[in-house]
Every structure is written in structure tokens, then in C-alpha cells.
Amino acid sequence: MTNHFHLQLRSQVQPVSKVMSLLNKRYADYYNTKNSITGHVFEKRYFDKIIYSNEDMLEISRYIHLNPLKAGMVKTAESYRWSSYRYYLYTKKSGLLNSDVILDSFSGSITEKREKYRMYLNEEIEKGQHLV
């Protein structure tokens, strides 16, 4: 996204508000130093929504992964440079991302779960819900 970002977070150690405060401050410090400026980088406080169910967790994940496609920034969800979607589809590992939380919503082997997640996103694309 050009003017905001989406994160789906779960923290068992720190409240999400503290995580977001640190993330936004560190990025603002980096951005200001890089551009030799001072002041606020973000216009507003972050928005958060507590996710209560696995269904909502899946829907939020799908929304985030399809948002660049909906915005017309890419031709495929997979091609968005800043997306974690590739981590869900392939064997890439990340110390920051646990794709199992989402993929475990589907049955089968890890390969089958990945394919089912891809199909889950494609259902929305085929409906035209996430196209410009």
C-alpha cells in the first residue's frame, strides 16, 4: 500500500498497542533520519480490531493478501513485494511469521493446506470482490 500498511498480529508477550507503538516509532525514526526531516510520519494512530474466531482470522488474512490486487497495484496477490502471501504458499520460513496459524484452518498435508488457502483467496478473486 502506498500510504498505509496492514498487519495481522498476535502477541503473547506484549500488548499489541506496545508492539505498534515501538514499530511506528522505530520506522518514523528511520524515515526521518533517512530523509533529514523531523516530526510525525503517520497522520493518525493505528486502527486495531480484536479477532475472536478462526473464521474472522481467515477473512482478515484474505483481505490483507488481496488488498494490493484490489487497489490495482499488482496483477496477482503473489506479486506484491511487501506481502507475506508467498510465505503461506511456499516453503519459505520467517522468524516473524507463523503461517501455520492460518494454514491449520485447512485439512491435509502442508502442501494441501497451502493449495486450499490459495483456492480460498481465488474464490474471492473469481467473485470479483477484490478487483478494481
N, C-alpha and C positions, 0 to 999 in steps of 0.2 A: 504494500500500500504506500502511496506517496506521502500521506500526511498523518498516518496513524499506524498502529500495529495491533495484532490480535495475539493473545496468549491464552492458553488453557492451562492453568496452574493448579497443582495440588502440593501443598507443603505440610509436612507432618512435624516440622521443627519450628518454623516461624510463621506468624500470621501473614497472609498474602499481602496485607497492607504494608508490612515492613519490607517484604520482598520487592514490591513495586516501588516503594519509596527509594530503596537502595538502587534498584535498576535505573529508575528515571534520573536520580541524582548523578550516578556514575556516567550515564550516557550524556547528560547535559554538560557535565564537566569535560568529557571527551570532546563533544561537539564544539563547545565554546573555546577550548584550547586550540583545537584544530583550525577554527575559523577566526581566531583572535578577536572574540567578542565576549560580552558578558550579558548576564540577565537570564530570563526564563527562556527555555527552549519549547516547553509544552504549554499550550494555551490553557488547558483545563486539567483537573485531576482525572485520574484514570476511572473508568467505569468497571464495576465488578458485578457479578451475578453468581450466587451460590448455586451449584448444580447438585440436585438431590438424587437423581436417578441415573441408571446406566443409559436409558433411552435419551435423556437430555444430554448426557456426556457425548454420546454418539452424534447427536444432532449438532451440537456446538462444534465438534471436531469437523464434521462435514461442512458446516458453514464456513469455518476458518479456511479449510483447504480449498473450497470453491470460490471464496471471495475474490481473489485476483482474476479468476476467469470471469466472474460476474462483472467486475469493473472493467473488463476489456483490456487488461494489461498483458494477458498471455492467451495463447490458443489452447493450451492444456493446463490443467491444475498442476501436473507434474513439472512443468517447465518454469514455474515461478521460483526464482532464485532463492528467496528467503523462506520458502515453505519447508515444513518438516514432512510433508506428504511422502517424499521419497523414502524417508526412514520407515514409514509404515508399509511401503510396498516392497522394499528390498532388504537385504541383509545388513545394511549399514547400521552401525551402533553409535550411540551417543551417550555420554555421561550425564547429559541434561534431560534426555527424553526417554521415557519408558512407554514405548508403543504398545506393550502388552496390555496395558490398562484398557485401551480401546479394542485391540485385536481380540482379546479374550471374550468379547461380546459375541464372537462368531465361533462356530464349532469347526473341528477338523485339525489337520496339521497346520503348522505355521504358514506353509505355502497356501493352503486352502483358506486360512483366515485372511491372509493378505489379498487373495483374489476376491473373497467375499466383501472385504472393505472397499476394494476398487469398484466392485459391482454396486455397492451401497451408494457410493458417490455418483456413479454413472446413472443410476436411477433418477437422481435429481437433475442431472445434465439432460437426460432424454426428455424429461418433463418440460425442459426449457426454463426451469426455475432459476438457474444460475448463468444465464447467457444474456448478453446485452441486447 
